[in-house]
Amino acid sequence: MNLSKTLFGQTIQSIGWLIFIIFLGLFLDSKFFAENYFEDGQWLNNTLVIFVYFYFFIKGTKRVREQLIYALIIGVIGEYLFSLVLGMYAYRLGNIPHYVPFGHAVIFIGIYFFSRKQKVKFYRKQIELFISICIIIYSILFLLFRNDIFGFILTLLVFYSLRKYPKERLFYLSMYFIVAVVEIVGTSLDCWVWPSIAYGKFEFLPSANPPSGICFFYYGLDRGTLSIYKRRNKVVWNRFKKVRTAIASVK
């Protein structure tokens, strides 16, 4: 059996490497690594993630390169706004690590590759249902055992917002899953921390560390990246929509 033609193989090809980079990179930036191996391991992670970013930029198509640029710009703006200005979360060294905006762009492209795999598209409905069930269980457990009201409300907003984008639901649900992995690993390794209430200000919104539905804010980066690309490539995008509509009508 050719593993690359199976759902498992195509998932590993597109998501497996992404999860590996997440675990390795965040370990290098962790408090544990800094105290036991190398004090400024954050620069090792910066180098790793930036290398991966430019690897995909060089190897990618024109569309991939363009989206990587937009995702990076939006990631930089978002990080400084939400972390330093609004105090939504704080990084271990009190800065915005260089790897973070680049990491946002890499995650975006990784999920983009995953959602375009042949077997993934074939089993799209089943994957969407499976991830949705996992998200519901995850958010309810955080609500019950970690008093994560903030995260639970964000999760409800995620599902509500996805009603408008049924054709992109797989992409956004997959993004929720990966972001949950990033947040759990990052906070467990003390790379960053979320306050016990939303933004450290709203006492009526208790929050876990991390909030379960924080992917809702990542959607701003995703929507922004796609929106800019569509606006700058209207002719190509309209042609793509016509092809997609024609395929859907045949099915």
Contacts in CASP RR format, 6 or more apart in sequence:
PFRMAT RR
TARGET T0000
AUTHOR 0000-0000-0000
METHOD contacts of the structure
MODEL  1
MNLSKTLFGQTIQSIGWLIFIIFLGLFLDSKFFAENYFEDGQWLNNTLVI
FVYFYFFIKGTKRVREQLIYALIIGVIGEYLFSLVLGMYAYRLGNIPHYV
PFGHAVIFIGIYFFSRKQKVKFYRKQIELFISICIIIYSILFLLFRNDIF
GFILTLLVFYSLRKYPKERLFYLSMYFIVAVVEIVGTSLDCWVWPSIAYG
KFEFLPSANPPSGICFFYYGLDRGTLSIYKRRNKVVWNRFKKVRTAIASV
K
3 9 0 8 1.000
3 12 0 8 1.000
4 10 0 8 1.000
4 13 0 8 1.000
5 118 0 8 1.000
5 119 0 8 1.000
6 119 0 8 1.000
7 119 0 8 1.000
7 120 0 8 1.000
7 122 0 8 1.000
7 123 0 8 1.000
9 119 0 8 1.000
10 114 0 8 1.000
10 117 0 8 1.000
10 118 0 8 1.000
10 119 0 8 1.000
10 120 0 8 1.000
11 114 0 8 1.000
11 117 0 8 1.000
11 120 0 8 1.000
13 113 0 8 1.000
13 117 0 8 1.000
14 110 0 8 1.000
14 113 0 8 1.000
14 114 0 8 1.000
14 117 0 8 1.000
14 120 0 8 1.000
15 110 0 8 1.000
15 111 0 8 1.000
15 114 0 8 1.000
15 174 0 8 1.000
15 178 0 8 1.000
18 106 0 8 1.000
18 107 0 8 1.000
18 110 0 8 1.000
18 111 0 8 1.000
18 178 0 8 1.000
19 178 0 8 1.000
19 181 0 8 1.000
21 48 0 8 1.000
21 49 0 8 1.000
21 52 0 8 1.000
21 106 0 8 1.000
22 178 0 8 1.000
22 181 0 8 1.000
22 182 0 8 1.000
22 185 0 8 1.000
23 185 0 8 1.000
24 48 0 8 1.000
25 44 0 8 1.000
25 45 0 8 1.000
25 48 0 8 1.000
25 49 0 8 1.000
25 99 0 8 1.000
26 45 0 8 1.000
26 182 0 8 1.000
26 185 0 8 1.000
26 186 0 8 1.000
26 189 0 8 1.000
26 191 0 8 1.000
27 33 0 8 1.000
27 189 0 8 1.000
28 41 0 8 1.000
28 42 0 8 1.000
28 44 0 8 1.000
28 45 0 8 1.000
28 48 0 8 1.000
29 41 0 8 1.000
29 42 0 8 1.000
29 44 0 8 1.000
29 45 0 8 1.000
29 92 0 8 1.000
29 97 0 8 1.000
29 99 0 8 1.000
29 189 0 8 1.000
29 191 0 8 1.000
30 186 0 8 1.000
30 189 0 8 1.000
30 190 0 8 1.000
30 191 0 8 1.000
31 92 0 8 1.000
31 189 0 8 1.000
31 190 0 8 1.000
31 191 0 8 1.000
32 189 0 8 1.000
32 190 0 8 1.000
33 41 0 8 1.000
34 40 0 8 1.000
34 41 0 8 1.000
34 42 0 8 1.000
38 44 0 8 1.000
42 92 0 8 1.000
42 93 0 8 1.000
42 97 0 8 1.000
42 99 0 8 1.000
45 97 0 8 1.000
45 99 0 8 1.000
46 97 0 8 1.000
46 98 0 8 1.000
46 99 0 8 1.000
48 99 0 8 1.000
49 99 0 8 1.000
49 102 0 8 1.000
49 103 0 8 1.000
49 106 0 8 1.000
50 98 0 8 1.000
50 99 0 8 1.000
50 102 0 8 1.000
52 102 0 8 1.000
52 106 0 8 1.000
53 68 0 8 1.000
53 72 0 8 1.000
53 102 0 8 1.000
53 103 0 8 1.000
53 105 0 8 1.000
53 106 0 8 1.000
56 64 0 8 1.000
56 68 0 8 1.000
56 106 0 8 1.000
56 109 0 8 1.000
57 64 0 8 1.000
57 65 0 8 1.000
57 68 0 8 1.000
63 229 0 8 1.000
63 233 0 8 1.000
64 109 0 8 1.000
64 112 0 8 1.000
66 229 0 8 1.000
66 232 0 8 1.000
66 233 0 8 1.000
67 108 0 8 1.000
67 109 0 8 1.000
67 112 0 8 1.000
67 225 0 8 1.000
67 226 0 8 1.000
67 229 0 8 1.000
68 105 0 8 1.000
68 108 0 8 1.000
68 109 0 8 1.000
70 224 0 8 1.000
70 225 0 8 1.000
70 228 0 8 1.000
70 229 0 8 1.000
71 104 0 8 1.000
71 105 0 8 1.000
71 108 0 8 1.000
71 109 0 8 1.000
71 221 0 8 1.000
71 225 0 8 1.000
72 101 0 8 1.000
72 102 0 8 1.000
72 104 0 8 1.000
72 105 0 8 1.000
74 104 0 8 1.000
74 220 0 8 1.000
74 221 0 8 1.000
74 224 0 8 1.000
74 225 0 8 1.000
75 100 0 8 1.000
75 101 0 8 1.000
75 104 0 8 1.000
75 105 0 8 1.000
75 221 0 8 1.000
76 101 0 8 1.000
78 221 0 8 1.000
79 96 0 8 1.000
79 100 0 8 1.000
79 101 0 8 1.000
79 104 0 8 1.000
80 96 0 8 1.000
82 88 0 8 1.000
82 89 0 8 1.000
82 217 0 8 1.000
83 89 0 8 1.000
83 90 0 8 1.000
83 91 0 8 1.000
83 96 0 8 1.000
84 96 0 8 1.000
86 199 0 8 1.000
87 195 0 8 1.000
87 199 0 8 1.000
87 200 0 8 1.000
88 194 0 8 1.000
88 198 0 8 1.000
88 199 0 8 1.000
89 192 0 8 1.000
89 193 0 8 1.000
89 194 0 8 1.000
89 195 0 8 1.000
89 210 0 8 1.000
90 192 0 8 1.000
90 193 0 8 1.000
91 97 0 8 1.000
91 100 0 8 1.000
91 191 0 8 1.000
91 192 0 8 1.000
92 190 0 8 1.000
92 191 0 8 1.000
92 192 0 8 1.000
92 193 0 8 1.000
104 218 0 8 1.000
104 221 0 8 1.000
107 175 0 8 1.000
107 178 0 8 1.000
107 179 0 8 1.000
107 182 0 8 1.000
108 175 0 8 1.000
108 221 0 8 1.000
108 222 0 8 1.000
108 225 0 8 1.000
111 171 0 8 1.000
111 174 0 8 1.000
111 175 0 8 1.000
111 178 0 8 1.000
112 171 0 8 1.000
114 120 0 8 1.000
114 174 0 8 1.000
115 121 0 8 1.000
115 170 0 8 1.000
115 171 0 8 1.000
115 174 0 8 1.000
120 127 0 8 1.000
120 170 0 8 1.000
124 170 0 8 1.000
127 170 0 8 1.000
127 173 0 8 1.000
127 174 0 8 1.000
128 169 0 8 1.000
128 170 0 8 1.000
128 173 0 8 1.000
131 173 0 8 1.000
131 174 0 8 1.000
131 176 0 8 1.000
131 177 0 8 1.000
132 159 0 8 1.000
132 173 0 8 1.000
134 177 0 8 1.000
135 155 0 8 1.000
135 158 0 8 1.000
135 173 0 8 1.000
135 176 0 8 1.000
135 177 0 8 1.000
135 180 0 8 1.000
136 155 0 8 1.000
138 180 0 8 1.000
138 212 0 8 1.000
139 148 0 8 1.000
139 151 0 8 1.000
139 152 0 8 1.000
139 155 0 8 1.000
139 212 0 8 1.000
139 213 0 8 1.000
140 152 0 8 1.000
142 148 0 8 1.000
142 151 0 8 1.000
142 152 0 8 1.000
142 208 0 8 1.000
142 211 0 8 1.000
142 212 0 8 1.000
143 149 0 8 1.000
143 151 0 8 1.000
143 152 0 8 1.000
143 212 0 8 1.000
146 208 0 8 1.000
147 206 0 8 1.000
147 208 0 8 1.000
148 206 0 8 1.000
148 207 0 8 1.000
148 208 0 8 1.000
148 211 0 8 1.000
148 212 0 8 1.000
149 205 0 8 1.000
149 206 0 8 1.000
149 207 0 8 1.000
150 197 0 8 1.000
150 198 0 8 1.000
150 202 0 8 1.000
150 205 0 8 1.000
150 206 0 8 1.000
150 207 0 8 1.000
150 208 0 8 1.000
150 211 0 8 1.000
151 207 0 8 1.000
151 208 0 8 1.000
151 211 0 8 1.000
151 212 0 8 1.000
151 213 0 8 1.000
151 214 0 8 1.000
152 212 0 8 1.000
152 213 0 8 1.000
153 205 0 8 1.000
154 211 0 8 1.000
154 212 0 8 1.000
154 213 0 8 1.000
154 214 0 8 1.000
154 215 0 8 1.000
154 216 0 8 1.000
154 217 0 8 1.000
155 212 0 8 1.000
155 213 0 8 1.000
155 216 0 8 1.000
157 216 0 8 1.000
158 172 0 8 1.000
158 176 0 8 1.000
158 213 0 8 1.000
158 215 0 8 1.000
158 216 0 8 1.000
158 219 0 8 1.000
161 216 0 8 1.000
161 219 0 8 1.000
162 169 0 8 1.000
162 172 0 8 1.000
162 173 0 8 1.000
165 172 0 8 1.000
167 244 0 8 1.000
171 222 0 8 1.000
172 219 0 8 1.000
172 222 0 8 1.000
175 215 0 8 1.000
175 218 0 8 1.000
175 219 0 8 1.000
175 222 0 8 1.000
176 213 0 8 1.000
176 215 0 8 1.000
179 214 0 8 1.000
179 215 0 8 1.000
179 218 0 8 1.000
180 212 0 8 1.000
180 213 0 8 1.000
180 215 0 8 1.000
183 210 0 8 1.000
183 214 0 8 1.000
184 210 0 8 1.000
186 192 0 8 1.000
187 193 0 8 1.000
187 194 0 8 1.000
187 209 0 8 1.000
187 210 0 8 1.000
193 209 0 8 1.000
194 207 0 8 1.000
194 208 0 8 1.000
194 209 0 8 1.000
194 210 0 8 1.000
194 211 0 8 1.000
194 214 0 8 1.000
195 207 0 8 1.000
195 209 0 8 1.000
196 206 0 8 1.000
196 207 0 8 1.000
196 209 0 8 1.000
197 203 0 8 1.000
197 205 0 8 1.000
197 206 0 8 1.000
197 207 0 8 1.000
198 205 0 8 1.000
198 207 0 8 1.000
198 211 0 8 1.000
229 237 0 8 1.000
230 237 0 8 1.000
END
